[in-house]
Amino acid sequence: MPQIEEATRMIVKAALSTETKIMGPVPIPTKRRVYSVSSFPHANKGSREHFEIRTHQRLIELENTNADTIDSLMQLDIPSGVDVEVKLS
């Protein structure tokens, strides 16, 4: 989870440098997917291992963006394991 916090700090810092109005980061509830896998596929059906994947999300809304803001965001080196999605409206 430190990677997502680092990425949000980088995005906010880049947006502030271009004087863009920022709302957020707002933490969105964590999605949790649990997978059950049989430990022994041919015997003992009661023995299972559980694995889970947690997805943490943050919402950052930028207002009054310009070309400089978009350029500074595109040049960021986001940490591995963090996916950034941009929606224009």
PDB file of N, CA, C and O in Angstrom:
ATOM      1  N   MET A   1       0.793  -1.189   0.000  1.00  0.00           N
ATOM      2  CA  MET A   1       0.000   0.000   0.000  1.00  0.00           C
ATOM      3  C   MET A   1       0.844   1.266   0.000  1.00  0.00           C
ATOM      4  O   MET A   1       0.323   2.317  -0.372  1.00  0.00           O
ATOM      5  N   PRO A   2       2.101   1.234   0.389  1.00  0.00           N
ATOM      6  CA  PRO A   2       2.910   2.464   0.299  1.00  0.00           C
ATOM      7  C   PRO A   2       3.068   2.957  -1.139  1.00  0.00           C
ATOM      8  O   PRO A   2       3.265   4.152  -1.357  1.00  0.00           O
ATOM      9  N   GLN A   3       2.985   2.056  -2.124  1.00  0.00           N
ATOM     10  CA  GLN A   3       3.121   2.468  -3.518  1.00  0.00           C
ATOM     11  C   GLN A   3       1.968   3.375  -3.935  1.00  0.00           C
ATOM     12  O   GLN A   3       2.183   4.353  -4.652  1.00  0.00           O
ATOM     13  N   ILE A   4       0.748   3.066  -3.498  1.00  0.00           N
ATOM     14  CA  ILE A   4      -0.397   3.890  -3.888  1.00  0.00           C
ATOM     15  C   ILE A   4      -0.321   5.261  -3.221  1.00  0.00           C
ATOM     16  O   ILE A   4      -0.710   6.264  -3.820  1.00  0.00           O
ATOM     17  N   GLU A   5       0.176   5.310  -1.987  1.00  0.00           N
ATOM     18  CA  GLU A   5       0.328   6.602  -1.310  1.00  0.00           C
ATOM     19  C   GLU A   5       1.395   7.449  -2.002  1.00  0.00           C
ATOM     20  O   GLU A   5       1.231   8.660  -2.154  1.00  0.00           O
ATOM     21  N   GLU A   6       2.476   6.816  -2.416  1.00  0.00           N
ATOM     22  CA  GLU A   6       3.536   7.530  -3.137  1.00  0.00           C
ATOM     23  C   GLU A   6       3.025   8.062  -4.477  1.00  0.00           C
ATOM     24  O   GLU A   6       3.337   9.187  -4.865  1.00  0.00           O
ATOM     25  N   ALA A   7       2.238   7.245  -5.181  1.00  0.00           N
ATOM     26  CA  ALA A   7       1.691   7.665  -6.473  1.00  0.00           C
ATOM     27  C   ALA A   7       0.736   8.838  -6.307  1.00  0.00           C
ATOM     28  O   ALA A   7       0.759   9.767  -7.115  1.00  0.00           O
ATOM     29  N   THR A   8      -0.107   8.814  -5.273  1.00  0.00           N
ATOM     30  CA  THR A   8      -1.030   9.934  -5.056  1.00  0.00           C
ATOM     31  C   THR A   8      -0.282  11.208  -4.711  1.00  0.00           C
ATOM     32  O   THR A   8      -0.662  12.291  -5.157  1.00  0.00           O
ATOM     33  N   ARG A   9       0.783  11.091  -3.917  1.00  0.00           N
ATOM     34  CA  ARG A   9       1.598  12.276  -3.606  1.00  0.00           C
ATOM     35  C   ARG A   9       2.224  12.859  -4.863  1.00  0.00           C
ATOM     36  O   ARG A   9       2.261  14.078  -5.031  1.00  0.00           O
ATOM     37  N   MET A  10       2.714  12.000  -5.747  1.00  0.00           N
ATOM     38  CA  MET A  10       3.329  12.465  -6.991  1.00  0.00           C
ATOM     39  C   MET A  10       2.306  13.175  -7.878  1.00  0.00           C
ATOM     40  O   MET A  10       2.612  14.213  -8.465  1.00  0.00           O
ATOM     41  N   ILE A  11       1.100  12.625  -7.980  1.00  0.00           N
ATOM     42  CA  ILE A  11       0.062  13.222  -8.819  1.00  0.00           C
ATOM     43  C   ILE A  11      -0.372  14.569  -8.259  1.00  0.00           C
ATOM     44  O   ILE A  11      -0.523  15.533  -9.009  1.00  0.00           O
ATOM     45  N   VAL A  12      -0.572  14.644  -6.947  1.00  0.00           N
ATOM     46  CA  VAL A  12      -0.981  15.904  -6.322  1.00  0.00           C
ATOM     47  C   VAL A  12       0.109  16.962  -6.484  1.00  0.00           C
ATOM     48  O   VAL A  12      -0.185  18.119  -6.784  1.00  0.00           O
ATOM     49  N   LYS A  13       1.351  16.571  -6.288  1.00  0.00           N
ATOM     50  CA  LYS A  13       2.465  17.516  -6.427  1.00  0.00           C
ATOM     51  C   LYS A  13       2.564  18.048  -7.862  1.00  0.00           C
ATOM     52  O   LYS A  13       2.792  19.240  -8.070  1.00  0.00           O
ATOM     53  N   ALA A  14       2.393  17.162  -8.844  1.00  0.00           N
ATOM     54  CA  ALA A  14       2.455  17.583 -10.247  1.00  0.00           C
ATOM     55  C   ALA A  14       1.307  18.519 -10.584  1.00  0.00           C
ATOM     56  O   ALA A  14       1.492  19.482 -11.329  1.00  0.00           O
ATOM     57  N   ALA A  15       0.128  18.250 -10.047  1.00  0.00           N
ATOM     58  CA  ALA A  15      -1.028  19.102 -10.324  1.00  0.00           C
ATOM     59  C   ALA A  15      -0.889  20.460  -9.632  1.00  0.00           C
ATOM     60  O   ALA A  15      -1.274  21.483 -10.197  1.00  0.00           O
ATOM     61  N   LEU A  16      -0.349  20.475  -8.428  1.00  0.00           N
ATOM     62  CA  LEU A  16      -0.161  21.744  -7.718  1.00  0.00           C
ATOM     63  C   LEU A  16       0.861  22.636  -8.408  1.00  0.00           C
ATOM     64  O   LEU A  16       0.759  23.861  -8.344  1.00  0.00           O
ATOM     65  N   SER A  17       1.835  22.040  -9.059  1.00  0.00           N
ATOM     66  CA  SER A  17       2.864  22.837  -9.730  1.00  0.00           C
ATOM     67  C   SER A  17       2.299  23.594 -10.934  1.00  0.00           C
ATOM     68  O   SER A  17       2.891  24.575 -11.383  1.00  0.00           O
ATOM     69  N   THR A  18       1.150  23.138 -11.461  1.00  0.00           N
ATOM     70  CA  THR A  18       0.530  23.827 -12.599  1.00  0.00           C
ATOM     71  C   THR A  18      -0.710  24.610 -12.184  1.00  0.00           C
ATOM     72  O   THR A  18      -1.509  25.009 -13.031  1.00  0.00           O
ATOM     73  N   GLU A  19      -0.872  24.830 -10.883  1.00  0.00           N
ATOM     74  CA  GLU A  19      -1.968  25.627 -10.324  1.00  0.00           C
ATOM     75  C   GLU A  19      -3.349  25.100 -10.716  1.00  0.00           C
ATOM     76  O   GLU A  19      -4.230  25.866 -11.106  1.00  0.00           O
ATOM     77  N   THR A  20      -3.520  23.798 -10.609  1.00  0.00           N
ATOM     78  CA  THR A  20      -4.795  23.153 -10.879  1.00  0.00           C
ATOM     79  C   THR A  20      -5.518  22.933  -9.558  1.00  0.00           C
ATOM     80  O   THR A  20      -4.885  22.610  -8.553  1.00  0.00           O
ATOM     81  N   LYS A  21      -6.840  23.106  -9.548  1.00  0.00           N
ATOM     82  CA  LYS A  21      -7.619  22.871  -8.341  1.00  0.00           C
ATOM     83  C   LYS A  21      -7.764  21.362  -8.132  1.00  0.00           C
ATOM     84  O   LYS A  21      -8.145  20.631  -9.047  1.00  0.00           O
ATOM     85  N   ILE A  22      -7.453  20.907  -6.911  1.00  0.00           N
ATOM     86  CA  ILE A  22      -7.441  19.473  -6.605  1.00  0.00           C
ATOM     87  C   ILE A  22      -8.487  19.159  -5.544  1.00  0.00           C
ATOM     88  O   ILE A  22      -8.605  19.869  -4.545  1.00  0.00           O
ATOM     89  N   MET A  23      -9.244  18.091  -5.769  1.00  0.00           N
ATOM     90  CA  MET A  23     -10.147  17.561  -4.762  1.00  0.00           C
ATOM     91  C   MET A  23      -9.754  16.104  -4.530  1.00  0.00           C
ATOM     92  O   MET A  23      -9.851  15.274  -5.433  1.00  0.00           O
ATOM     93  N   GLY A  24      -9.320  15.812  -3.339  1.00  0.00           N
ATOM     94  CA  GLY A  24      -8.906  14.446  -3.027  1.00  0.00           C
ATOM     95  C   GLY A  24      -7.485  14.425  -2.522  1.00  0.00           C
ATOM     96  O   GLY A  24      -6.935  15.490  -2.242  1.00  0.00           O
ATOM     97  N   PRO A  25      -6.883  13.315  -2.396  1.00  0.00           N
ATOM     98  CA  PRO A  25      -7.329  11.964  -2.748  1.00  0.00           C
ATOM     99  C   PRO A  25      -8.361  11.427  -1.747  1.00  0.00           C
ATOM    100  O   PRO A  25      -8.203  11.559  -0.533  1.00  0.00           O
ATOM    101  N   VAL A  26      -9.401  10.828  -2.284  1.00  0.00           N
ATOM    102  CA  VAL A  26     -10.462  10.229  -1.491  1.00  0.00           C
ATOM    103  C   VAL A  26     -10.294   8.718  -1.558  1.00  0.00           C
ATOM    104  O   VAL A  26     -10.319   8.146  -2.648  1.00  0.00           O
ATOM    105  N   PRO A  27     -10.122   8.053  -0.402  1.00  0.00           N
ATOM    106  CA  PRO A  27      -9.999   6.591  -0.435  1.00  0.00           C
ATOM    107  C   PRO A  27     -11.356   5.939  -0.721  1.00  0.00           C
ATOM    108  O   PRO A  27     -12.356   6.260  -0.080  1.00  0.00           O
ATOM    109  N   ILE A  28     -11.373   5.035  -1.673  1.00  0.00           N
ATOM    110  CA  ILE A  28     -12.567   4.269  -2.025  1.00  0.00           C
ATOM    111  C   ILE A  28     -12.449   2.927  -1.302  1.00  0.00           C
ATOM    112  O   ILE A  28     -11.343   2.402  -1.174  1.00  0.00           O
ATOM    113  N   PRO A  29     -13.566   2.356  -0.826  1.00  0.00           N
ATOM    114  CA  PRO A  29     -13.486   1.087  -0.084  1.00  0.00           C
ATOM    115  C   PRO A  29     -12.696   0.003  -0.837  1.00  0.00           C
ATOM    116  O   PRO A  29     -12.786  -0.119  -2.059  1.00  0.00           O
ATOM    117  N   THR A  30     -11.936  -0.760  -0.088  1.00  0.00           N
ATOM    118  CA  THR A  30     -11.077  -1.804  -0.642  1.00  0.00           C
ATOM    119  C   THR A  30     -11.913  -2.977  -1.143  1.00  0.00           C
ATOM    120  O   THR A  30     -12.807  -3.463  -0.451  1.00  0.00           O
ATOM    121  N   LYS A  31     -11.603  -3.423  -2.367  1.00  0.00           N
ATOM    122  CA  LYS A  31     -12.250  -4.613  -2.918  1.00  0.00           C
ATOM    123  C   LYS A  31     -11.411  -5.817  -2.534  1.00  0.00           C
ATOM    124  O   LYS A  31     -10.186  -5.788  -2.645  1.00  0.00           O
ATOM    125  N   ARG A  32     -12.071  -6.876  -2.082  1.00  0.00           N
ATOM    126  CA  ARG A  32     -11.367  -8.068  -1.627  1.00  0.00           C
ATOM    127  C   ARG A  32     -11.921  -9.281  -2.349  1.00  0.00           C
ATOM    128  O   ARG A  32     -13.114  -9.570  -2.267  1.00  0.00           O
ATOM    129  N   ARG A  33     -11.043  -9.996  -3.065  1.00  0.00           N
ATOM    130  CA  ARG A  33     -11.440 -11.229  -3.750  1.00  0.00           C
ATOM    131  C   ARG A  33     -10.728 -12.395  -3.080  1.00  0.00           C
ATOM    132  O   ARG A  33      -9.503 -12.391  -2.960  1.00  0.00           O
ATOM    133  N   VAL A  34     -11.495 -13.397  -2.643  1.00  0.00           N
ATOM    134  CA  VAL A  34     -10.945 -14.554  -1.950  1.00  0.00           C
ATOM    135  C   VAL A  34     -11.108 -15.775  -2.843  1.00  0.00           C
ATOM    136  O   VAL A  34     -12.179 -16.016  -3.399  1.00  0.00           O
ATOM    137  N   TYR A  35     -10.033 -16.540  -2.972  1.00  0.00           N
ATOM    138  CA  TYR A  35     -10.027 -17.767  -3.765  1.00  0.00           C
ATOM    139  C   TYR A  35      -9.714 -18.941  -2.842  1.00  0.00           C
ATOM    140  O   TYR A  35      -8.767 -18.883  -2.057  1.00  0.00           O
ATOM    141  N   SER A  36     -10.512 -20.009  -2.937  1.00  0.00           N
ATOM    142  CA  SER A  36     -10.263 -21.237  -2.191  1.00  0.00           C
ATOM    143  C   SER A  36      -9.735 -22.294  -3.149  1.00  0.00           C
ATOM    144  O   SER A  36     -10.329 -22.552  -4.196  1.00  0.00           O
ATOM    145  N   VAL A  37      -8.614 -22.901  -2.780  1.00  0.00           N
ATOM    146  CA  VAL A  37      -7.967 -23.900  -3.617  1.00  0.00           C
ATOM    147  C   VAL A  37      -7.769 -25.161  -2.787  1.00  0.00           C
ATOM    148  O   VAL A  37      -7.314 -25.099  -1.645  1.00  0.00           O
ATOM    149  N   SER A  38      -8.113 -26.293  -3.366  1.00  0.00           N
ATOM    150  CA  SER A  38      -7.931 -27.562  -2.668  1.00  0.00           C
ATOM    151  C   SER A  38      -6.439 -27.870  -2.516  1.00  0.00           C
ATOM    152  O   SER A  38      -5.680 -27.819  -3.484  1.00  0.00           O
ATOM    153  N   SER A  39      -6.038 -28.189  -1.294  1.00  0.00           N
ATOM    154  CA  SER A  39      -4.626 -28.488  -1.036  1.00  0.00           C
ATOM    155  C   SER A  39      -4.203 -29.804  -1.677  1.00  0.00           C
ATOM    156  O   SER A  39      -3.098 -29.920  -2.206  1.00  0.00           O
ATOM    157  N   PHE A  40      -5.095 -30.795  -1.623  1.00  0.00           N
ATOM    158  CA  PHE A  40      -4.834 -32.104  -2.205  1.00  0.00           C
ATOM    159  C   PHE A  40      -5.931 -32.385  -3.224  1.00  0.00           C
ATOM    160  O   PHE A  40      -7.053 -32.709  -2.832  1.00  0.00           O
ATOM    161  N   PRO A  41      -5.646 -32.273  -4.511  1.00  0.00           N
ATOM    162  CA  PRO A  41      -6.710 -32.367  -5.515  1.00  0.00           C
ATOM    163  C   PRO A  41      -7.400 -33.731  -5.597  1.00  0.00           C
ATOM    164  O   PRO A  41      -8.533 -33.806  -6.073  1.00  0.00           O
ATOM    165  N   HIS A  42      -6.755 -34.806  -5.150  1.00  0.00           N
ATOM    166  CA  HIS A  42      -7.347 -36.129  -5.323  1.00  0.00           C
ATOM    167  C   HIS A  42      -7.850 -36.737  -4.019  1.00  0.00           C
ATOM    168  O   HIS A  42      -8.417 -37.829  -4.035  1.00  0.00           O
ATOM    169  N   ALA A  43      -7.656 -36.059  -2.897  1.00  0.00           N
ATOM    170  CA  ALA A  43      -8.098 -36.615  -1.619  1.00  0.00           C
ATOM    171  C   ALA A  43      -8.343 -35.480  -0.627  1.00  0.00           C
ATOM    172  O   ALA A  43      -7.856 -34.365  -0.814  1.00  0.00           O
ATOM    173  N   ASN A  44      -9.095 -35.771   0.417  1.00  0.00           N
ATOM    174  CA  ASN A  44      -9.299 -34.851   1.527  1.00  0.00           C
ATOM    175  C   ASN A  44      -9.878 -33.514   1.068  1.00  0.00           C
ATOM    176  O   ASN A  44      -9.199 -32.487   1.087  1.00  0.00           O
ATOM    177  N   LYS A  45     -11.146 -33.549   0.655  1.00  0.00           N
ATOM    178  CA  LYS A  45     -11.796 -32.341   0.125  1.00  0.00           C
ATOM    179  C   LYS A  45     -11.938 -31.237   1.175  1.00  0.00           C
ATOM    180  O   LYS A  45     -12.146 -30.077   0.820  1.00  0.00           O
ATOM    181  N   GLY A  46     -11.833 -31.575   2.438  1.00  0.00           N
ATOM    182  CA  GLY A  46     -11.978 -30.567   3.486  1.00  0.00           C
ATOM    183  C   GLY A  46     -10.750 -29.689   3.646  1.00  0.00           C
ATOM    184  O   GLY A  46     -10.830 -28.634   4.276  1.00  0.00           O
ATOM    185  N   SER A  47      -9.634 -30.091   3.100  1.00  0.00           N
ATOM    186  CA  SER A  47      -8.393 -29.333   3.244  1.00  0.00           C
ATOM    187  C   SER A  47      -8.273 -28.328   2.103  1.00  0.00           C
ATOM    188  O   SER A  47      -8.098 -28.705   0.944  1.00  0.00           O
ATOM    189  N   ARG A  48      -8.368 -27.050   2.445  1.00  0.00           N
ATOM    190  CA  ARG A  48      -8.302 -26.002   1.423  1.00  0.00           C
ATOM    191  C   ARG A  48      -7.366 -24.888   1.870  1.00  0.00           C
ATOM    192  O   ARG A  48      -7.178 -24.642   3.061  1.00  0.00           O
ATOM    193  N   GLU A  49      -6.783 -24.220   0.867  1.00  0.00           N
ATOM    194  CA  GLU A  49      -5.974 -23.031   1.124  1.00  0.00           C
ATOM    195  C   GLU A  49      -6.745 -21.831   0.606  1.00  0.00           C
ATOM    196  O   GLU A  49      -7.433 -21.918  -0.411  1.00  0.00           O
ATOM    197  N   HIS A  50      -6.631 -20.725   1.297  1.00  0.00           N
ATOM    198  CA  HIS A  50      -7.334 -19.509   0.906  1.00  0.00           C
ATOM    199  C   HIS A  50      -6.324 -18.444   0.511  1.00  0.00           C
ATOM    200  O   HIS A  50      -5.339 -18.213   1.212  1.00  0.00           O
ATOM    201  N   PHE A  51      -6.583 -17.798  -0.625  1.00  0.00           N
ATOM    202  CA  PHE A  51      -5.756 -16.698  -1.105  1.00  0.00           C
ATOM    203  C   PHE A  51      -6.666 -15.516  -1.358  1.00  0.00           C
ATOM    204  O   PHE A  51      -7.830 -15.693  -1.717  1.00  0.00           O
ATOM    205  N   GLU A  52      -6.151 -14.316  -1.176  1.00  0.00           N
ATOM    206  CA  GLU A  52      -6.974 -13.149  -1.439  1.00  0.00           C
ATOM    207  C   GLU A  52      -6.180 -12.079  -2.169  1.00  0.00           C
ATOM    208  O   GLU A  52      -4.962 -11.965  -2.032  1.00  0.00           O
ATOM    209  N   ILE A  53      -6.919 -11.299  -2.952  1.00  0.00           N
ATOM    210  CA  ILE A  53      -6.348 -10.161  -3.666  1.00  0.00           C
ATOM    211  C   ILE A  53      -7.119  -8.933  -3.189  1.00  0.00           C
ATOM    212  O   ILE A  53      -8.346  -8.889  -3.278  1.00  0.00           O
ATOM    213  N   ARG A  54      -6.395  -7.941  -2.687  1.00  0.00           N
ATOM    214  CA  ARG A  54      -7.026  -6.703  -2.249  1.00  0.00           C
ATOM    215  C   ARG A  54      -6.699  -5.596  -3.235  1.00  0.00           C
ATOM    216  O   ARG A  54      -5.549  -5.434  -3.641  1.00  0.00           O
ATOM    217  N   THR A  55      -7.721  -4.833  -3.618  1.00  0.00           N
ATOM    218  CA  THR A  55      -7.546  -3.726  -4.549  1.00  0.00           C
ATOM    219  C   THR A  55      -7.883  -2.431  -3.821  1.00  0.00           C
ATOM    220  O   THR A  55      -9.029  -2.205  -3.432  1.00  0.00           O
ATOM    221  N   HIS A  56      -6.874  -1.584  -3.641  1.00  0.00           N
ATOM    222  CA  HIS A  56      -7.048  -0.287  -2.985  1.00  0.00           C
ATOM    223  C   HIS A  56      -7.159   0.778  -4.059  1.00  0.00           C
ATOM    224  O   HIS A  56      -6.416   0.751  -5.041  1.00  0.00           O
ATOM    225  N   GLN A  57      -8.086   1.724  -3.882  1.00  0.00           N
ATOM    226  CA  GLN A  57      -8.293   2.761  -4.882  1.00  0.00           C
ATOM    227  C   GLN A  57      -8.340   4.132  -4.222  1.00  0.00           C
ATOM    228  O   GLN A  57      -8.751   4.267  -3.070  1.00  0.00           O
ATOM    229  N   ARG A  58      -7.913   5.145  -4.969  1.00  0.00           N
ATOM    230  CA  ARG A  58      -7.998   6.541  -4.551  1.00  0.00           C
ATOM    231  C   ARG A  58      -8.617   7.337  -5.697  1.00  0.00           C
ATOM    232  O   ARG A  58      -8.372   7.047  -6.868  1.00  0.00           O
ATOM    233  N   LEU A  59      -9.411   8.326  -5.355  1.00  0.00           N
ATOM    234  CA  LEU A  59     -10.027   9.194  -6.349  1.00  0.00           C
ATOM    235  C   LEU A  59      -9.454  10.592  -6.182  1.00  0.00           C
ATOM    236  O   LEU A  59      -9.505  11.170  -5.096  1.00  0.00           O
ATOM    237  N   ILE A  60      -8.908  11.128  -7.266  1.00  0.00           N
ATOM    238  CA  ILE A  60      -8.378  12.491  -7.284  1.00  0.00           C
ATOM    239  C   ILE A  60      -9.062  13.213  -8.432  1.00  0.00           C
ATOM    240  O   ILE A  60      -8.979  12.786  -9.584  1.00  0.00           O
ATOM    241  N   GLU A  61      -9.737  14.311  -8.112  1.00  0.00           N
ATOM    242  CA  GLU A  61     -10.431  15.078  -9.139  1.00  0.00           C
ATOM    243  C   GLU A  61      -9.678  16.385  -9.365  1.00  0.00           C
ATOM    244  O   GLU A  61      -9.367  17.111  -8.421  1.00  0.00           O
ATOM    245  N   LEU A  62      -9.391  16.668 -10.631  1.00  0.00           N
ATOM    246  CA  LEU A  62      -8.669  17.877 -11.006  1.00  0.00           C
ATOM    247  C   LEU A  62      -9.587  18.786 -11.805  1.00  0.00           C
ATOM    248  O   LEU A  62     -10.239  18.337 -12.748  1.00  0.00           O
ATOM    249  N   GLU A  63      -9.643  20.055 -11.437  1.00  0.00           N
ATOM    250  CA  GLU A  63     -10.440  21.040 -12.171  1.00  0.00           C
ATOM    251  C   GLU A  63      -9.531  22.092 -12.770  1.00  0.00           C
ATOM    252  O   GLU A  63      -8.437  22.344 -12.267  1.00  0.00           O
ATOM    253  N   ASN A  64      -9.988  22.697 -13.837  1.00  0.00           N
ATOM    254  CA  ASN A  64      -9.235  23.746 -14.543  1.00  0.00           C
ATOM    255  C   ASN A  64      -7.892  23.240 -15.044  1.00  0.00           C
ATOM    256  O   ASN A  64      -6.872  23.915 -14.902  1.00  0.00           O
ATOM    257  N   THR A  65      -7.898  22.061 -15.625  1.00  0.00           N
ATOM    258  CA  THR A  65      -6.649  21.514 -16.155  1.00  0.00           C
ATOM    259  C   THR A  65      -6.316  22.171 -17.484  1.00  0.00           C
ATOM    260  O   THR A  65      -7.196  22.646 -18.201  1.00  0.00           O
ATOM    261  N   ASN A  66      -5.040  22.188 -17.793  1.00  0.00           N
ATOM    262  CA  ASN A  66      -4.583  22.724 -19.076  1.00  0.00           C
ATOM    263  C   ASN A  66      -3.561  21.754 -19.661  1.00  0.00           C
ATOM    264  O   ASN A  66      -3.332  20.682 -19.103  1.00  0.00           O
ATOM    265  N   ALA A  67      -2.958  22.119 -20.760  1.00  0.00           N
ATOM    266  CA  ALA A  67      -1.992  21.244 -21.432  1.00  0.00           C
ATOM    267  C   ALA A  67      -0.769  20.982 -20.561  1.00  0.00           C
ATOM    268  O   ALA A  67      -0.212  19.884 -20.590  1.00  0.00           O
ATOM    269  N   ASP A  68      -0.346  21.983 -19.785  1.00  0.00           N
ATOM    270  CA  ASP A  68       0.811  21.794 -18.905  1.00  0.00           C
ATOM    271  C   ASP A  68       0.523  20.746 -17.833  1.00  0.00           C
ATOM    272  O   ASP A  68       1.401  19.957 -17.483  1.00  0.00           O
ATOM    273  N   THR A  69      -0.686  20.737 -17.318  1.00  0.00           N
ATOM    274  CA  THR A  69      -1.060  19.745 -16.303  1.00  0.00           C
ATOM    275  C   THR A  69      -1.006  18.344 -16.889  1.00  0.00           C
ATOM    276  O   THR A  69      -0.457  17.430 -16.274  1.00  0.00           O
ATOM    277  N   ILE A  70      -1.569  18.176 -18.064  1.00  0.00           N
ATOM    278  CA  ILE A  70      -1.570  16.860 -18.715  1.00  0.00           C
ATOM    279  C   ILE A  70      -0.147  16.408 -19.004  1.00  0.00           C
ATOM    280  O   ILE A  70       0.187  15.241 -18.795  1.00  0.00           O
ATOM    281  N   ASP A  71       0.696  17.321 -19.484  1.00  0.00           N
ATOM    282  CA  ASP A  71       2.094  16.975 -19.772  1.00  0.00           C
ATOM    283  C   ASP A  71       2.834  16.554 -18.512  1.00  0.00           C
ATOM    284  O   ASP A  71       3.581  15.577 -18.537  1.00  0.00           O
ATOM    285  N   SER A  72       2.641  17.276 -17.406  1.00  0.00           N
ATOM    286  CA  SER A  72       3.345  16.926 -16.167  1.00  0.00           C
ATOM    287  C   SER A  72       2.860  15.590 -15.616  1.00  0.00           C
ATOM    288  O   SER A  72       3.650  14.839 -15.043  1.00  0.00           O
ATOM    289  N   LEU A  73       1.575  15.281 -15.781  1.00  0.00           N
ATOM    290  CA  LEU A  73       1.061  13.984 -15.317  1.00  0.00           C
ATOM    291  C   LEU A  73       1.568  12.832 -16.180  1.00  0.00           C
ATOM    292  O   LEU A  73       1.826  11.740 -15.673  1.00  0.00           O
ATOM    293  N   MET A  74       1.710  13.074 -17.474  1.00  0.00           N
ATOM    294  CA  MET A  74       2.184  12.016 -18.372  1.00  0.00           C
ATOM    295  C   MET A  74       3.661  11.696 -18.150  1.00  0.00           C
ATOM    296  O   MET A  74       4.100  10.591 -18.467  1.00  0.00           O
ATOM    297  N   GLN A  75       4.432  12.636 -17.614  1.00  0.00           N
ATOM    298  CA  GLN A  75       5.866  12.434 -17.408  1.00  0.00           C
ATOM    299  C   GLN A  75       6.184  11.779 -16.070  1.00  0.00           C
ATOM    300  O   GLN A  75       7.351  11.496 -15.796  1.00  0.00           O
ATOM    301  N   LEU A  76       5.181  11.530 -15.226  1.00  0.00           N
ATOM    302  CA  LEU A  76       5.429  10.931 -13.922  1.00  0.00           C
ATOM    303  C   LEU A  76       5.882   9.484 -14.052  1.00  0.00           C
ATOM    304  O   LEU A  76       5.415   8.746 -14.920  1.00  0.00           O
ATOM    305  N   ASP A  77       6.792   9.096 -13.180  1.00  0.00           N
ATOM    306  CA  ASP A  77       7.257   7.710 -13.118  1.00  0.00           C
ATOM    307  C   ASP A  77       6.517   7.024 -11.971  1.00  0.00           C
ATOM    308  O   ASP A  77       6.992   7.014 -10.836  1.00  0.00           O
ATOM    309  N   ILE A  78       5.358   6.454 -12.273  1.00  0.00           N
ATOM    310  CA  ILE A  78       4.487   5.826 -11.281  1.00  0.00           C
ATOM    311  C   ILE A  78       5.111   4.501 -10.836  1.00  0.00           C
ATOM    312  O   ILE A  78       5.622   3.756 -11.672  1.00  0.00           O
ATOM    313  N   PRO A  79       5.079   4.189  -9.519  1.00  0.00           N
ATOM    314  CA  PRO A  79       5.656   2.935  -9.023  1.00  0.00           C
ATOM    315  C   PRO A  79       4.984   1.707  -9.636  1.00  0.00           C
ATOM    316  O   PRO A  79       3.813   1.753 -10.013  1.00  0.00           O
ATOM    317  N   SER A  80       5.724   0.628  -9.729  1.00  0.00           N
ATOM    318  CA  SER A  80       5.153  -0.605 -10.274  1.00  0.00           C
ATOM    319  C   SER A  80       4.088  -1.132  -9.317  1.00  0.00           C
ATOM    320  O   SER A  80       4.197  -0.984  -8.100  1.00  0.00           O
ATOM    321  N   GLY A  81       3.075  -1.738  -9.880  1.00  0.00           N
ATOM    322  CA  GLY A  81       1.970  -2.258  -9.079  1.00  0.00           C
ATOM    323  C   GLY A  81       0.833  -1.267  -8.939  1.00  0.00           C
ATOM    324  O   GLY A  81      -0.212  -1.599  -8.379  1.00  0.00           O
ATOM    325  N   VAL A  82       1.024  -0.035  -9.446  1.00  0.00           N
ATOM    326  CA  VAL A  82      -0.020   0.995  -9.371  1.00  0.00           C
ATOM    327  C   VAL A  82      -0.510   1.276 -10.785  1.00  0.00           C
ATOM    328  O   VAL A  82       0.284   1.524 -11.693  1.00  0.00           O
ATOM    329  N   ASP A  83      -1.831   1.234 -10.959  1.00  0.00           N
ATOM    330  CA  ASP A  83      -2.432   1.511 -12.249  1.00  0.00           C
ATOM    331  C   ASP A  83      -3.198   2.834 -12.149  1.00  0.00           C
ATOM    332  O   ASP A  83      -3.969   3.035 -11.210  1.00  0.00           O
ATOM    333  N   VAL A  84      -2.990   3.729 -13.109  1.00  0.00           N
ATOM    334  CA  VAL A  84      -3.643   5.030 -13.113  1.00  0.00           C
ATOM    335  C   VAL A  84      -4.620   5.070 -14.282  1.00  0.00           C
ATOM    336  O   VAL A  84      -4.270   4.746 -15.416  1.00  0.00           O
ATOM    337  N   GLU A  85      -5.844   5.473 -13.983  1.00  0.00           N
ATOM    338  CA  GLU A  85      -6.881   5.580 -15.008  1.00  0.00           C
ATOM    339  C   GLU A  85      -7.336   7.025 -15.058  1.00  0.00           C
ATOM    340  O   GLU A  85      -7.652   7.615 -14.025  1.00  0.00           O
ATOM    341  N   VAL A  86      -7.372   7.605 -16.263  1.00  0.00           N
ATOM    342  CA  VAL A  86      -7.764   9.001 -16.437  1.00  0.00           C
ATOM    343  C   VAL A  86      -9.076   9.042 -17.206  1.00  0.00           C
ATOM    344  O   VAL A  86      -9.216   8.429 -18.265  1.00  0.00           O
ATOM    345  N   LYS A  87     -10.032   9.778 -16.650  1.00  0.00           N
ATOM    346  CA  LYS A  87     -11.326   9.955 -17.313  1.00  0.00           C
ATOM    347  C   LYS A  87     -11.530  11.450 -17.528  1.00  0.00           C
ATOM    348  O   LYS A  87     -11.417  12.238 -16.589  1.00  0.00           O
ATOM    349  N   LEU A  88     -11.827  11.832 -18.748  1.00  0.00           N
ATOM    350  CA  LEU A  88     -12.094  13.230 -19.071  1.00  0.00           C
ATOM    351  C   LEU A  88     -13.590  13.445 -19.179  1.00  0.00           C
ATOM    352  O   LEU A  88     -14.299  12.652 -19.798  1.00  0.00           O
ATOM    353  N   SER A  89     -14.068  14.535 -18.565  1.00  0.00           N
ATOM    354  CA  SER A  89     -15.499  14.840 -18.676  1.00  0.00           C
ATOM    355  C   SER A  89     -15.712  16.325 -18.803  1.00  0.00           C
ATOM    356  O   SER A  89     -16.852  16.779 -18.907  1.00  0.00           O
TER     357      SER A  89
END
